[in-house]
């Protein structure tokens, strides 16, 4: 059974991006762990309330097959945490599936894992992923090797399905 880590901001993550990713992975029979910078209840932009299973401080990327960074207006705060950047860097170094949606790719850019990769992001994050070395592709979902990025909530269902397909193809 595949193990997936979903990283969310403590507040203002995008509800449907979290839910679509979570549901796609759960429905595929994957073991899903939700982490944030706190174990307190995290609140989405539209009021979703999610209690993380663990803090980022307890996460070891090697224990997961995929890492998903959920977007939303609160997501940029995640790039301020060295442990979040370390999780992303370790996942990339270990050839894990690394997926990010909406503003999530800016966290990947800050971690330095987008250099030379094709990626997409929510419109307000384009310059940031480009400065992180990514080739911006204006598509809803972009796959480059083990990297999966999506541009926002309208792509959430397809993003979740793409992560599931990528993991299934590894088995």
C-alpha positions in Angstrom: 0.0 0.0 0.0 1.4 3.4 -1.0 1.9 6.0 1.7 1.1 9.6 0.9 1.9 12.8 2.9 -0.2 15.8 2.4 1.2 19.1 3.6 -1.2 21.9 4.4 -0.9 25.5 5.7 -2.1 26.1 9.2 -4.7 28.5 7.8 -6.1 29.4 4.4 -5.2 26.2 2.6 -7.5 25.7 -0.4 -10.3 23.3 0.8 -11.1 21.6 -2.5 -7.4 21.1 -3.3 -6.9 19.3 0.0 -10.2 17.3 -0.3 -9.8 16.2 -3.9 -6.2 15.0 -3.3 -7.1 13.3 0.0 -10.1 11.6 -1.5 -8.3 10.4 -4.6 -5.6 8.8 -2.5 -7.9 7.3 0.1 -10.2 5.9 -2.7 -7.2 4.3 -4.3 -6.5 2.5 -1.0 -3.4 4.5 -0.1 -2.4 5.3 3.5 -2.7 9.1 3.8 -1.0 11.2 6.5 -1.8 14.9 6.8 0.9 17.2 8.3 1.3 20.9 9.0 3.5 23.2 11.0 1.1 22.6 13.9 -1.1 19.8 15.1 -3.8 22.2 16.0 -6.9 22.3 13.7 -6.0 23.9 10.4 -8.7 26.0 8.7 -9.2 26.3 5.0 -10.1 29.4 3.0 -13.7 28.3 2.9 -13.9 26.9 6.4 -12.8 23.3 6.1 -11.3 22.1 9.4 -8.6 19.5 9.3 -6.7 18.2 12.3 -3.2 17.1 11.1 -2.0 13.6 11.9 1.4 15.0 12.8 3.6 18.0 12.8 6.2 18.5 10.1 8.8 18.0 12.8 7.8 14.3 13.0 8.0 13.7 9.2 10.6 11.6 7.5 10.2 11.8 3.8 11.7 8.3 3.3 8.6 6.9 4.9 6.4 8.1 2.1 5.9 7.3 -1.6 4.5 10.7 -2.5 4.5 14.2 -1.0 1.6 16.6 -1.9 1.8 20.3 -1.1 -1.7 21.8 -1.1 -2.2 25.4 -2.2 -4.3 28.3 -1.1 -3.5 31.8 0.1 -1.9 30.6 3.3 0.5 28.2 1.5 3.4 30.7 1.1 4.0 30.5 4.9 5.2 26.9 4.5 8.3 28.0 2.6 9.5 29.8 5.8 10.0 26.5 7.6 13.4 24.8 7.0 11.8 21.5 7.9 9.2 21.8 5.1 12.0 22.6 2.6 14.0 19.6 3.9 11.1 17.2 3.5 10.6 18.4 -0.1 14.4 18.2 -0.9 14.6 14.7 0.6 11.6 13.5 -1.3 13.2 14.8 -4.6 16.5 13.3 -3.8 14.9 9.9 -3.1 12.9 10.1 -6.4 9.5 10.2 -4.6 6.5 11.5 -6.4 6.5 15.2 -5.5 3.2 17.0 -6.2 2.1 20.6 -5.6 -1.0 22.5 -6.6 -2.0 26.2 -6.8 0.7 28.1 -4.7 2.3 24.8 -3.6 4.9 25.0 -6.4 6.4 28.1 -4.9 7.3 26.0 -1.8 9.1 23.5 -4.2 10.8 26.5 -5.9 12.1 27.8 -2.6 13.4 24.2 -1.8 15.3 24.3 -5.1 13.7 21.2 -6.6 12.2 22.9 -9.7 15.5 23.8 -11.4 15.4 22.6 -15.0 11.9 21.2 -14.6 8.6 22.0 -16.4 6.0 23.2 -13.9 2.8 25.2 -13.5 1.5 27.3 -10.6 -1.4 29.6 -9.8 -0.9 32.9 -11.8 0.4 34.9 -8.9 3.3 32.4 -8.4 4.7 32.3 -12.0 7.6 34.7 -11.4 8.6 32.8 -8.2 8.8 29.4 -9.9 10.7 30.9 -12.8 13.2 32.5 -10.4 13.5 29.0 -8.8 14.7 27.7 -12.2 11.4 26.1 -13.5 10.2 26.4 -17.1 6.7 27.7 -16.6 4.1 25.8 -18.6 0.6 27.4 -18.7 -1.4 24.1 -18.4 -3.8 22.9 -15.7 -1.6 19.9 -14.8 2.1 19.4 -15.7 4.1 16.2 -15.3 7.9 16.2 -15.5 9.3 12.9 -14.3 8.3 12.4 -10.7 7.1 16.1 -10.4 3.4 16.9 -10.7 2.2 20.4 -10.5 -1.3 22.0 -11.0 -2.4 25.6 -11.4 -5.3 25.8 -9.0 -8.7 24.6 -7.7 -10.2 24.0 -11.2 -7.5 21.3 -11.7 -7.9 19.8 -8.2 -9.7 16.6 -9.3 -7.4 16.0 -12.2 -4.4 16.7 -10.0 -5.5 14.0 -7.4 -6.1 11.5 -10.2 -2.7 12.2 -11.7 -0.9 11.6 -8.4 -2.8 8.3 -8.0 -1.9 7.2 -11.6 1.8 8.2 -11.0 2.0 6.0 -7.9 0.1 3.1 -9.5 2.6 3.1 -12.4 5.4 2.6 -9.9 4.1 -0.7 -8.7 
